[in-house]
C-alpha cells in the first residue's frame, strides 16, 4: 500500500512539473537572426549656455539674518541664514533698502544694512520688473 502511494505521488509530481510524457514533442528553441552592426553617424554635442541673471554677490553680516517673503518686517520669515552665507542679489525694492537675494537653499528679502558685498544695489532692477505680467 505504501509503495502504491509513493508511486501515485511521483506520477502526480511529474505531471505537475510537465515532465510526464504526454505524447507531445518537446519544443526546441528557435534560432534568432544574428544582429548586424549599424554605424551611427557621429555628432558633436555642445552644451547650451545657461541663462545668466545679472546680480551682485553679497554675504550675511550678523550672526543670523531673517530672509522674508517681502521687503519689510511686516512680511513673514521664510528662512534664517547664518553669518557668512553668501548669495546673489538680483533685485531691490523702491528705495534700495531691501534686497532680493538667493542663497544656496533659499530666496527671500534681506535688509541691505545686514549684507556686505561689492556693487551698488540701487543699480539693480526693481523687483516688479522681474515679475511676469499675467
Buried (B, 14 or more C-beta within 10 A) or exposed (E): EEEEEEEEEEEEEEEEEEEEEEEEEEEEEEEEEEEEEEEEEEEEEEEEEEEEEEBBBBBBBEEEBBBBBBBEEEBEEBBEBEEEBBBBBBBBBEEBBBBBBBBEEBBBBBBBEBBEBEEEBEEBEEBEEEEEEE
